[in-house]
Amino acid sequence: MTYTLHQLAVGSYDLALDGIIIGSVVQDIAPGGSSRGWRAELLDELTPDQWPIPFRGIEPPFRTLEAAMAWLNGAAIVEGHSQQSHGFGH
């Protein structure tokens, strides 16, 4: 299983697992504009039995993007955008 991040905008990434988009990694911004950290989230369509490792419930926030990437088994940021959407539930 290989996670990759595909940047959509500053502070927003698609999260792909083996080339299939399954969620996102986004930066939480406070009303004043400061960063409150990062979070990784799965698509709403995924049921708990479809959640890949390490997802197991409400996930902790991450202080940095690098910490989120490490939690995702060393996910890498790749240039370009994955052409496949999620393959779960269809």
C-alpha positions, 0 to 999 in steps of 0.5 A: 500500500502506497499513499501519495498526496496530489496538491489541489491548492495551498493547504489542500491535497487529494489523498491517493492509495495505490493511485486511487483517490480515497480522501484528502489531507487539509490544513486547518486555518484559524479565523485569523489566518494562522495554521491550527495543523493538518488533518487526514480524512477519508471520503464520506462514501467509505464504510468503516470496513473499507477504511485502509490502515492506519485509519481506525476512527477519529484521527488526531490532528497533526502539527505539520504536513510532514507529521501527517505524511509520516502517519500515512506510512511515509506518503509522498507529494507527487506532481500531477493529479491522479486520474482515478477516483476512488474504487470503493463501494462501486 
